[in-house]
Amino acid sequence: MPKLLQRLMGVCVTVAVALPAAPVAASEGNASLFSAEQSVSGIKTSVSRASLFTAEVDPFGSISNPMDMPRPRPLLYTDAEPVAIEGGPEEIYPPTPGPSYSSADLECLAEALYFEARGEGRDGQAAVAEVILNRVESKNFPSSVCDVVNQPSQFSYTIGGRKTIRNKSTYRRVLAVAEEALDGSPRGLTNGATYFHSTSVRPNWSHRFFQTARIGRHIFYSPKQRIASN
């Protein structure tokens, strides 16, 4: 019997030596996630991947998923505050500015071009628009397009009451010319003229001003007097 016990003990010792040591689980005892990684390299790889892609927070409560990190808002300028649309995407470009003139200005200028220059070419119509806008900027005339156009006895079509626009296609053409003029189209046709008249008439005031241009059936004048040359 003693000999049988000795043989059994020898077999148990051999088996115990041959078996590998059991791995230390990350969840056993008070060991942290990082101490478990240092113990077994195989567990380290699996735990790191799990924490990177599946874990919401790490043991210290910080965000583990880089897609959950807050993104800085883009700034319009370096010193500017971010501009955001509530409930929508962030606004990173300034809004496009609207026209600097009113709809009344556009209607008054287009109406004047229709009745004073609808038979002229595009340059002839633009030249009349120049005269009206030059008057708006002059201290000798009213400061708005409608006030200039409706100034008593200045434009022949305003005499005797309001006229009716009958040709819609022609009106659309002069409307486009008026819009370009109000948008800031260069005024290089009349050399600063503030007066004009048809070639079919010769008003008394024409000899007091300097003729600056003749376009189509209109002659244009500036209030500057002609300077005699030596």
ABEGO torsion letter per residue (X at the ends): XAAAAAAAAAAAAAAAAABBBBBBBAABEABBAAAAAAABAAAAAAAAAAAAAABABBAAGBBABAAABBBBBBBABAABBBBBBBGBBBBABBBBBBBABBAAAAAAAAAAAAAAAAABBAAAAAAAAAAAAAAAABAABBABAAAAAABBGABAAABGEBBBBABAAAAAAAAAAAAAAAAGBBBAAAGGBABBBBAABBBAAAAABBBABBBEABBBBBABBBBBBX
